Amino acid sequence: MSNFPRIFKPRSMRELALLYSVCFMIATAILGFAVYSSTRDALQEQLDSRIMAETDDLLSVYKSDGMEALSDEIVRHEEQGGITQMGYILTDNQGKRLAGKIQATTPKTGWSIINFVDEDEEEDTDQGRAYTMTLSNGGRLVVIADQEAIEEIGEVLMQQFLIAFAAIFLIGVGGSFVLTRLLRRRLSGINETALAIIGGDLNQRISLDGSRGEFDRLSQTLNAMLDRISDLMENLRQVSGDIAHDLRSPLNRLRQNLETSLSEKLEPAEQRSAVEGAIVQADEMLDIFSALLGISEIEGGHIKSTFKPQRLDRIVAEICEAYQPAAHDAGFDMQCEIEPDCTITGDRHLLGQMLTNLLDNSLRHAPEGSQILVQIVKKPTGIDLVVSDNGPGIPGERHQEMLRRFARMEESRTTSGNGLGLSLVKAISDAHGAQIFLTDNEPGLKTTIKFVLETNQQ
């Protein structure tokens, strides 16, 4: 492509329209030439067929009645010229003309183009199509047809073609101009929106004209992309602020523990206790960063390359079996209702981590004696994973907020945790094409993750 002439690489809408017009004109010219040539050839073939038919008729007269009868037949045909509109030359073996009024020299044998004087046009010379054959006695018979009709038809065709070509050229140029204006207007809207966003106005969106055409669909796609970018930017700002807020306290405690460990008044055991406290604080921060990195890796989409069919019912059954003894020992009533043969496409480790986070969330925040129910429900549209408890729950207006990073209820800030559990669950569900819903269990919290089967996604 780099070696092609520049005309084949339009760099603007004007050049693209010009290239389209030039190609259209060339195609029209080729088509017109083909029509003109084929029409002339067809007319020429018809003329040759008439000459041959006339020659065969005269030849049959010669063969049956001789030279004199042939001469009389030619005279008769010339007197009836309105019927045949042809000219004739008949000569003997010495080249002496015996019949034929047309003023032309006797051509050579076979097909030829000759010049003759048209009696109606006085001294003007016309061209004719002639067929010459040598008779058995050495004489020659020439049958001539005027090509003026073919030339006239050719001139009319050429004139009509030139008029049509001029009209098509004007329409093509005008259409290209209009098309360029329309495309520029639509593209300028996209360009202005992009410049506004570059300038910092992230709320700008490309306007739609309601036609639902290609440009509208492109604009909708770009607007959806801009919405996604805006959400990511907002999420980044929120995460940055939450990281600074949530790490301030651990860092302050870490600094205090380190300062305490440097005090010369402390006993060795006290210094060791202070250092161990600092290590605990450092581990808490490392856990936060590990969770953040895990969420970022999942949201990046690279994990999807490891997806394969998984039996969700078996994964949930194994985790429930592992959690039930500890939950009962802690005073919880944990029940599992799992429907069999529930297969989805995903990552086994992530699916297990998702359920583990939900169970940890219930065990951490629900009071002792609460009921925890884990369900796998098959539906025509997909599979639902449901974890519910009858603990304190979350107010309905804060359900979506709790899916964000570092989001925690005020009463939960005195307990262990970093507010990343539900956001990790959401990241995993999004990676699997599932939807997560937080609803009121009356009382308590009900978390539903809806996995859509591939056949329903198509």
N, C-alpha and C positions, 0 to 999 in steps of 0.2 A: 504493500500500500504506500510506502514512503517514496517509491519511485514513480508513482502515478502523477500525471499532470495535476496542477492545483485545481482545475475545474472539476475534477472528480472528488475533491475534498472540500465541499462548501463549508465555509466558516461562519456564515451568518444566514438568517432567514432570507435576506435578499438574494444572496448567491444561490441558495437552495431553490428558490422560486425561479431564478434565471435558468439554472440547470434543468429544472423540470420543463420550463417553456421550450428551451432549445431541444431537448430530447423529444418533446411532443411534436415540435415542428418538423424535426427530422423524420419521425415516424409517419407524420401526415404526408410529407413529400414522397417518401418511399411508397406509401399506399397509393397516392395519386399517380405516380409514375407507373406503378404496376397496373392500375386500372386503365390508364391511357394506352399502355403497350398491349395489354391483352385485348382491348377493344379494337385497336388497329389491326392486330393479327387476325382477330375473328372476322373483321370486315374484308381483310385481304384474302382470307381463305374462301369466303363466300364469293368474292369476285373471281378467284381462280377457278372455283367450281363452275361458275356460269360460263367462263371462257372455254373450259374443257367440255361442258355439255354442248355448247354451240359448235365447237370443233368436231365433236363426235357426230352431230346431226349432219353437218356439211360433208364429212368424210363418208358417211353412209350413202349420201346422194352421189358422190363421186364414184364410189365402188359399184353402185348399181347402174348408173346412167352415163358416167363418163364426165370428161372435162367441160363439155359445153353445158350439160345440165347443171354442173356445179357453178359455172359462171352465171347462168340464169337464176339459180337459187340465191346467189350472193346479191344479185341485183334486186330480187324480190325482198330479201331481208333488209337491204338498204332503204328501199321504198317504205318499209314498215319499221323504220328506225325507232319509232316511239315504243315499239315492243321490246326490242333487244338492246337498243342504245349501244351498239357496238359498231366497230369499223372493220373492214376486210381488205386484204390484198391477195390477189391470185395472179401468179406469174407462170409462164411456161418454162421449159428447161433452159431457155436462153436468157431468162430474166425479164422477158417482155411482159408487161402488165396486161392481163386479160380481163380483170374485173376489180372493182374496188375504187371508191371515190376518195378515200382518206389520203391526205397529202402527207406522206411519210416514206422514208426509204425502207426497203425490205430488210428486216433484221435477220440475224443468224438463227439457225435452228434452235428450238427450245424456248425457255422463258427469257424475257428481256424487258427492259423499260425503254420506250422510244418516245421521241418528241414528234408531235404532229400539229398541223395547223387546224384549229377548230373553225369550221365554216361560219358558225354563228358569231365568233369573236374576231372575224376578219384575220388580221395578221398575227394575233396573239398565239403563242405556242403553248400547248398543253402537254402533259405527260400521260402516257397510257401504259397499261400492262398488256404485253403481247405474248402470244404463243405461236411459234412458227414450226410447221412440220413439212417435210419433203414428201411429195406424192410419188407414187410408183413410176410416173412418166418423167420424173425429174423436175416437175414444177413445184412451186411452193404455195402453201396456204397459210395466211397470217390472219389470226383473229385478235382484235385489239379492243380493250375496254378502257374507257376514260376513268382515271383515278381521282377526278375532281371531287366526286361525292365523298370519297374516303378522306381527302384532304380537308374538305369543309367540315365533316364530322370531327376530324382530329382537331381542327381549330376551335370548334365549339366546345369540345371536351377540355381543351387547354384553357380557354377563357373561363369556363365554369370552375375548373380546378383552381385557377389563380384567384378568382373571386372567393371561392370557398376557403382557400389557403389564407387569404388576407383576413377574412372574417374570423377564422379559427385563431389566427395569430393575435388579432385584437382581443378576442375573447380570452385566449390563453394568457396574454399579458395582463389584461384587466383582472382575470381570476387570480393570477399569481399575486398581483398587487393587493387585492382584497384579502387573499389567504395570508399574505405576509402581515397585513395590518391586524387581522384577527389573532394570529399566533403571537405577534409582538405584544398585543394588548393582554392576552392571557399570561404570557411569560413575564411581562413587566409586573403584573400583580404578584407572581411568585417571587420575582427578584426584589421587589420593594419589601415584601414580607421578610425575606431572608436578610436584607440590609438592616431592617428594623430590629430583627433578632440579634444580628451581629452587634448592633449599637446598644444592646442591653435590654430591649423590650421583649422579654420572653413570653409575654401574653399575646403577642401578635399571631394571627392565624390567616391562612390563605382563604379568600372569599370564594364562595361557590355560586354558580349561576342557576343551579337547580335543573340543569339539563341531564344530569346523570351520565354524561358522555365521558370520553377518555380523560379530558382535562379535569372534570369534576372528580372522577375516581382517583386520578393522580393527586389532586388537591386534598382529597379525603385521606389518602395514604400518608401524604406529607404532614397533614395536620395531626394524624394519629402518631406519627413519629415525633413531631414537636411536643405533643402532649406527654409522650413517654420520656422525652429528654427533660421536659419541665419537671415531671415527677421525680426523675432521677436527681436533678439538680436540687429540688426541694428536699429529697431524701438525704442527699449529701450534706446540705446545710443542717438538716435536723440531726443527722448522725454526728457531724462535727461538733455541734453544740452539746449534744448528749454525751459524747466522749469526754469533752472538756469538763462537763458538769459531774459525770459519774466517776471520773478518775481523780477529781480534785481531792475528795475525801481519802481514798486509799493512798494517794501520794503524800498527803499531809500526815497520815498515820505512819506511813513508811518512814518519812523524814523524822518524825518524832521518835520512833523506835530506834532509828540509827543514831540520833543525837543522844538518846538515853544510853545506848550501848557504849558511847564514847566517854560517858561520865566516869571520872576517876573515883567517885564515891561509891560506886556500885560494887557489890560483891561479884565474883566470877559467875555464880549461878544466876544472879540477876542480869548480868550482861548477856549471858547465854540465852536467857528467856527473852530479852529485848531483841536479840539477833533473830531468834526463831520467829518472833512476832513479825519482824521485817520480812522474813522469808515468806510467811503466810500472806502478807499484803502483796508481795511481788507475785506470788502464785495466783492470787485473785486477779491481778491485772493481766497476767499471762493468759488466764482463762478467758478473760474478756476479749483479748486480741485474737485468741485462737477461734473463739466463736465468730468474731467479725470476719476473720479470714475464711472461715468455713462458709458463712453466708455469701461472701463475695464470690467465692469459687463456684458455689451452686448457681448464683444469679448470672454468672458469666456464661453459662450454657455449655461449657466444655464437658461437664459430667454426663451429658446426654449420650455421648459416644459409647458409654459403658452400659446403656440400657439394654435389657433383654427381658423376655417374658418371666414374670415372677408370680408365685402363688401367694397372694396377699393373705389369704385365710391361714396358711401355714405360718407365715411370718408373725402374724398377730397372735396365733395360738401359742407359739414358742415364747413370745415376750410375756404374754399373760401368765403362762405357766411359771415363768421365772419371777414375776412380780407378785403373784398371789400370796405366797408364804410370808414375805416381808410385809405386805399390806395387811394381812390378817394379824400378824404379830404386833403391828402398830395400831391396831384397833379399827381398821377399815374393813368394810364389807365390799369386796371386789368381785364382780361377776362378769363373765364373758359369754356373749351370744354370737357365734360365728357360723355363717352359712358356708358350705363347702364349695370347692371348684370356682374360686374367685381369682382369675388370672388377669394381671395388668402388665404393662411394659414399664420397667423402671429399674432402679438400683436397689438391691436388697439391703445394703447397709443404710442408705438414706431413709428408706421406708421404715426400717427398724428404729432409727434415730428419731424419726418424726413421732412415732407412737411412744417412745421412751420419754421424750420431752413433754408430751401431753400428760402421761401418767405422773411424771415427776411434778408437773405443775399442780395436778389435783392433790397429790399426797402432801405437797408443801403448803398449800393454801387452805385446803379443806380441814375442818376440825376433826378431832378423833371421833370415830363412830360414824363418820359419813359413809355414804354408799357411792361406789364408783362402778360405772357400767361401760364395758367396751363392746361394741357391736360391729359386725360386718353384714351389710344388707345389700343383696343383689336386686337391681332394678333393671327395667328394660333399657334404660339409657346408660347404665353404668353401675358402679359399685360405690357404696357409701361406707366410710370409716367414721364411726361415731364414738366419742368419749364424753361421758357426762358424769357429773357429781352433784350432790346436794349441799355444797359448801356455800360460802358467802356470795359467790358469783361476781359478775362485773355489770355495772349499770349499762343499759342498752345504748345510751348515747356515747359510751366509750369503747364499744366493741371494736370498731375499726382502728381506733387509736392504739389499742393494746397489741395490734399486729405490727406496730412500728418498733424499730430498735430502741432499746432502753426504756420502753414504756412500762411503768409500774404504778400500781395503786399506792396511795400514800401510806395506807396501813401495812403495805408489804415491804416498805423500804427498811423496816427494822429487821427483816428476815434475810436469810442468805439468798443470793441470786443477783443477776445482772440485767434482767429485763430483756434478754435476747432469746428466751425459749420459744415464745410464740412467733417471733419474727423469723426464727430458723425454720419452724414448722411451715410458715407461709412460703418461705423461699423454696423449701423442698416440694410443697404442693404445686407451686407455680412451675417448677422445673418438670414436674410430671404431667403438666397440663390439667391439673385438678383445681378445684375452687374450695376455699375454706370459708366456713360460716360460723360465727359465734352467736349463739342465741341463749335466751333465758330458759333455764331448766325448771324454774319455779319450784323450789329455790335451786340455786346453783348455776353452773355454767355447762352448756352443751356445745361441744365443738364437732362440727360435721365437715368432713373432707370428701368431696364428690369427685370420683375418678370417672372420666368419660371414656367409654370403650372406643377403640380406633374406628370401628365400623360406623359409629355415630358421629365421629369427627369429620368424616368424609362427606 
